[in-house]
Every structure is written in structure tokens, then in C-alpha cells.
Amino acid sequence: MNFFSETITYKRAGQYLAEFADELKDIFSLHLGGTLLAAPLKEWATMPGFSGVMTWFCLDKSNPLAAKVFLAFEKKIDFVIPRPDPSKPLEPETDNLLIPSQRFGYSLRSIKDYETFLRNHKMAPPIENALLHSVSVMRYFKEYLDADPIKPFQRYGYGYFENSPDGGNKDIIKNFLATTGLEYVRYYFGFCPRAEADPNFIRIILVPVDKEGKNISEQSILSDPPLVQKSVPPPPL
């Protein structure tokens, strides 16, 4: 079994949405994903030594009736991810991290066909991205890891998308960002079924989005653009 980033199809991405454990459905229905302007990520990908994109899981509990789960994005240059060690947690290396100004929810219990939902999902695109200081990111990061419903399914609270992982395809992130018509990047949270990983764990799925705010899809598995998922680290050990 490998744990590096890889490209997937809309069909497989839809399976990851469908597999959400019941105890997580309501949490992630409130905040299923977010949308970023792609320009900063494209700029990162042109930098010498570009290694990949780190994402940090954040939980904002300022509103107890609607806690917000979201990702903070950070570029990595000449970075080699260490073996996950809960006793030596990673921290952001950047002062200000990128976060989506557009975050969205969608009832996972009401979706009839998850692949079709992903193919056709369209929202008015955000005007700009937002920034969040690393101190705040770490505060929300710790809140996420301390959330009781999440603990059984994720130990580390971050996902690193390697551009060219050892043993995997080269320039996965660069090629994804070069998708024809890509102006935005939309992420979704998904759930890995036990058949693929033991124990289960929470996924991040990256989807290319056009200038109108629609997920780019050719309605054919043969001509679809690639989606990216399976960021490291591996599931809880």
C-alpha cells in the first residue's frame, strides 16, 4: 500500500464522499469544502525547489452551533516530509497561510449520486483568497485534533500534497494546476473506506474549477481532467 498523492477520477472521488462515517456526516455536511483562486498556487508551482502544498485542518469553534472545518494552504520549497510522529508535531513555516474566502456545506445525506454531484457542482467563484496567520492556524489546528468525533479517524491533522513523490508520478501538482481552463481550485473532504486503509481516515480531494465556478468535467472518464487526492501522512497508526 502506498500513501503518496495520486490522481483519481470523479467516480472514485464520489465514492469517498459516499463513504463518510455516520458520525462524521453532519460535521462535514456543514463544511464540505472550499474554493481558492488558483493564481497563488500556480505561482508557487513555478518557484525553484517547489516540493508541494501542505494543508492544515482547522476547526473554528467560535460559533458553538456551527463549528467550521476548513483548510489552510502553505507552499513547500525543498521540503521532505518527516515520518509522522505525534510527539514531534509539525508547524507551519510560513507566517501567513492561504485560506478560502468561500467555504460551503452540502448535506451528504441528501445527495443521490455523488459522482454526478461532483461533476456538476457550480458556485459563483470567490473574488479573492484570504490569509490567516500561522498562530491562528495552529490554534484552529489543535481544536480540530481535539474534537472527539474526529479523533478516531485522523491523528495528525495535516495533508501534504507532494509534487513528485518517490515511487509516484512526477509533477502531480504542477500538472493538476496546468489543467486547461483551471482558474480556481476546489477541495472537498472525503472518507477512505476500510477496504483501502485500516483504520479509516479523512481525505482531501482537489478538483479543477473553471472561470464560471464550475468543476471542470468532460462527462467522460477518458477525457476528464485529473483530480488529486491521497495526501500524506498515512492514516492513524
N, C-alpha and C positions, 0 to 999 in steps of 0.2 A: 504494500500500500504506500502511495506517495502523498505528500501533503503540500506540494508546491502549487502555485497558481496555474490555472488551465482555462482554456476556452470551452464553452458549453453552448448548447442550443436553447432556444426558447422552451422547447418541450421539457428539457431537464430542469431548467430554471423554474418552470411551472410546478414540477414535482417537488422542488424544495419549498415552495410556498404551501403546497398542499399537505406537506408532511409536518407542519408545525404541531408540536405537542399541545394538547388541550389547555394545559396550564399556562401556556405562553401566547395562545391565540389572542386573548383580549389585550395583553400588553402591546404586542406588535401590530395589532389592528389599529391602535391609536396612532402609532407612528411607524408605518410600514417602510418608509424610505425618505429620500430627499433628492433634490436636483441641484447640481452645480453648473455654473458656467465652465466650459471646458478650457478656455483660454489659458488660465494659470497652469493647469495640468499639462497642457501642450507645451508651454514654456519650460516647465520642469523637465520634460522629456528631452529637450534639446541641450540641456546642461551637460558639460563634461562630467563623466563619472556617475550619471544618473543610474541609480540602483533600483528604484521602485517607489511605491507610495505606501506609507503607513497610515492606517486608520485606527482611531481610538474610539471605543464605545463609551458613550456618555449618557448619563441619566440625570435629568433635571427634575428634581422633586419639589421645586418651589410652589407648584400647584398640586397639592396632595390628591386632588380629584382627577388630575390628568398629567401624570408624570410623563416627561418627554424623553424618548430614546432617540439619540442621533449620533452621527459620526463626525469626528474632527479629522481632517486630512493634513498630512505632512509629507513633504518631499524628502527623499533619502538619497544622499550623494556618497558614493564609495562606502556603502553600508553593507555589512554582513550581519544578518540577524543571529544572535546567540541562541543556543538551545534554551527553550523556556525554563525558567527557574523561579517559582513563586517567591523564594526567599530573596531574589535579586530582581525586583520588578523593573521593567524598562520605564523610561520617562521621555517625553518629547525633547528633541534637541533644538527645536525652533521656538522662538518667543511667541509668535502669533500663528495659529493654525487656521486653516480654511474650514469653514462650516457652511452648510447650505442655508440660504435665507428662506428657501422653500422646503418645508417638510410636510409630509402628507400621511394620512391614515386611510385605511380601506378595510372594511370588515372581511376578515379572512373566512368567516363563517358564511358569508353571503355569496362568495364567488363560486360560480357553477363550473367554469372551465378556466383553470389557472393559466394555461398556455395562451389561450385567446385573450385573457385579461392583459397579460404582459405584452403581447404583440400589439394590442390596440390602445394601450394606456397613453393618454394625452392630457397634458395640463398646460395652461398658459405658463411660459417659461419665466424664471426669475429675472429681474433686471440686473442684479448683482449678487456676488457672494458676500458672506460675512466673515469676520475674523474673530477668533476667541483666544485670549492669552493663555499660555500654557499652564499657568497657575489655576485658572478656572477649569481648563480641560482636565487637569489631574483631580480636581475636586469632584467633577461630574463622573470621571472615570472610576473613582473609588466608590461613589454612590452606586454605580452600575454593578460593580463586583460584589457589593454588599447586599444587593437586592435578593431576597430569599428565593423568589421564583426562578431566578436566573442561575443561581449558584450550581445546580446540578448539571447545567448544560454548557457552562463556559467558565474556565478558570482564569484565563489571562486577560481578557477584555481588550485585546487589540488584534488587528488583522493586517498583515504585511503582504502587499502585492508585489512580488519580485518581478522585475522586468525580464531578467534572463536567469531563471533558477537553474542550479546544477541539476542535470538529469531531465530538465524540461525544455519546452520550446524557448527560442530566443526572441527577445524584444516583444514579449506578450503585451505589455502596457503600451509601448510605442505604437505597435500595430493596431491595437484597440483604439487609441486616440486618433489614428490616421483613417479611421472608418469614413468612407465618403459621406459627406453631409453631416458629420457629427459636430454639433455646436454646444451640446450640453452632455453631462454625464449624470445618469440617474442610478442611484443604488437602491436595492431592496434587501431587506433581511429575509433570510430563508432558514430552513432547518434540514440538517442532514439526517436521512433515515438510518436506522441502526444497521441496515444491510451494508452500508458503506463505511461506517465508522462506529466504533464501540469505545466509550459511550457516545450518545448523540451529541451534536453540537450545532451552534448557531452559525449560519453562513452569511457572507456578504456577496451580493451579486451586482456586478457593474453592467449597465446597459447603455448603448449609444442612443442619443436623442437628437432630433433634427431641430432646425431653427423655429419650427412651429410648436415645439414642446412635445412631439410625439416620439415614442420609441421607434427606432428605425427597424423596419421589418419588411422583408420581401414576400412574406406569406409562403415561403418555400424553404425547407431545411437546407436545400442545396445552394441557395443564393443568399440566405440570411447573413447578416454581419455577425461576427463573433461576440458573445458575451463572455465576461471574465468572472471567475469565482475561485473558491478553494484557496483563500489566502492562508498563510501560515501565521501562528503556530498550529500544531495539531490539536485535536480535541483534548479535554482534560485527561491527564494520565493517572 
